[in-house]
Amino acid sequence: MTDKIVVLVTCESAKGARRIARALVEKRLAACVNILGVPVHSIYRWKRKVESAREFLLVIKSSRKRFAALESGIKNLHSYDVPEIIALSIERGSRDYLTWLTESIRPDRVLGKSHD
């Protein structure tokens, strides 16, 4: 098992999904975010009623260490009162991809955020 995760988040609009995705990658909370281009149809229970909505699904690649900050970032940007934020473990993956993922979410030392 790796320390890497895939986080699923649904958004009410493509614009909101893009805003969240860009912010997470820019802040190095995610290495990559896929936005599924066709809305998904969600059926769910909310405030004692069965509801349905068209939503856009984000597939976010990150790590367990970054999850708390990732969750906070999503909540700060999301339009929902209770956004879906579900983390799934990545049991295995290509070594090259997992190395790239690690490097992509590592805090940027060049910007002076960390000094050796």
C-alpha positions as CSV (number, residue, x, y, z in Angstrom):
1,M,0.0,0.0,0.0
2,T,1.2,3.5,-0.8
3,D,0.6,6.8,1.1
4,K,-1.2,8.1,-2.0
5,I,-4.9,8.7,-2.3
6,V,-7.6,9.5,-4.8
7,V,-10.2,11.9,-3.5
8,L,-13.7,12.2,-5.0
9,V,-15.6,15.5,-4.9
10,T,-18.8,16.5,-6.7
11,C,-19.5,20.1,-7.6
12,E,-22.7,21.8,-8.8
13,S,-21.1,23.5,-11.8
14,A,-18.2,23.0,-14.3
15,K,-17.0,26.5,-13.3
16,G,-16.9,25.7,-9.6
17,A,-15.1,22.4,-10.4
18,R,-12.4,24.2,-12.4
19,R,-11.9,26.8,-9.7
20,I,-11.4,24.1,-7.0
21,A,-9.2,22.0,-9.2
22,R,-6.9,24.9,-10.1
23,A,-6.6,26.1,-6.6
24,L,-5.7,22.6,-5.2
25,V,-3.0,22.1,-7.8
26,E,-1.6,25.6,-7.4
27,K,-1.4,25.2,-3.6
28,R,0.3,21.7,-4.2
29,L,-2.5,20.0,-2.3
30,A,-3.1,17.9,-5.4
31,A,-0.8,16.7,-8.1
32,C,-3.6,16.4,-10.6
33,V,-7.4,16.8,-10.7
34,N,-9.5,15.3,-13.4
35,I,-12.9,16.9,-14.0
36,L,-15.2,14.4,-15.7
37,G,-16.6,16.3,-18.7
38,V,-20.1,15.0,-18.7
39,P,-22.2,15.8,-15.7
40,V,-23.0,12.8,-13.4
41,H,-26.6,12.4,-12.3
42,S,-26.7,12.1,-8.5
43,I,-29.6,10.9,-6.4
44,Y,-29.2,11.5,-2.7
45,R,-31.1,12.2,0.6
46,W,-30.9,15.8,1.8
47,K,-33.0,17.3,4.6
48,R,-35.4,14.3,4.7
49,K,-36.1,14.4,1.0
50,V,-34.8,12.4,-1.9
51,E,-33.2,14.9,-4.3
52,S,-31.4,14.6,-7.6
53,A,-28.9,16.9,-9.3
54,R,-26.5,17.1,-12.2
55,E,-23.0,17.4,-10.8
56,F,-19.4,17.4,-12.0
57,L,-17.0,14.9,-10.5
58,L,-13.5,15.7,-9.5
59,V,-10.9,12.9,-9.2
60,I,-8.1,14.3,-7.1
61,K,-4.7,12.7,-6.7
62,S,-2.8,13.5,-3.4
63,S,-1.4,11.9,-0.3
64,R,-2.6,11.0,3.2
65,K,-0.2,13.6,4.6
66,R,-1.9,16.3,2.6
67,F,-5.5,15.2,3.2
68,A,-6.3,17.6,6.1
69,A,-5.1,20.6,4.2
70,L,-6.8,19.3,1.0
71,E,-10.1,18.9,2.8
72,S,-9.9,22.3,4.3
73,G,-9.1,23.8,0.9
74,I,-12.1,22.1,-0.7
75,K,-14.4,23.2,2.1
76,N,-13.3,26.8,1.8
77,L,-13.9,26.9,-2.0
78,H,-17.0,24.7,-2.3
79,S,-20.6,25.9,-2.7
80,Y,-22.2,23.1,-0.8
81,D,-22.9,23.1,2.9
82,V,-21.7,19.4,3.1
83,P,-19.4,18.7,0.1
84,E,-18.7,15.1,-0.8
85,I,-15.0,14.5,0.1
86,I,-14.1,10.8,0.0
87,A,-10.5,9.5,0.0
88,L,-9.7,6.1,-1.4
89,S,-6.3,4.5,-0.9
90,I,-4.1,3.9,-3.9
91,E,-2.8,0.4,-3.2
92,R,-0.3,0.3,-6.1
93,G,0.7,2.4,-9.0
94,S,3.5,2.8,-11.5
95,R,6.7,3.9,-9.7
96,D,7.2,6.8,-12.2
97,Y,3.7,8.1,-11.7
98,L,3.9,7.9,-7.9
99,T,7.3,9.6,-7.9
100,W,5.8,12.4,-10.0
101,L,2.8,12.7,-7.7
102,T,5.1,13.0,-4.7
103,E,7.2,15.7,-6.3
104,S,4.1,17.6,-7.5
105,I,2.6,18.0,-4.0
106,R,5.9,18.6,-2.2
107,P,6.1,22.2,-0.8
108,D,8.1,24.4,-3.2
109,R,11.5,25.1,-1.7
110,V,12.4,27.6,-4.4
111,L,9.8,30.0,-3.2
112,G,11.4,30.3,0.2
113,K,8.7,28.3,2.0
114,S,11.3,26.0,3.4
115,H,15.0,26.4,4.0
116,D,17.6,23.7,4.4
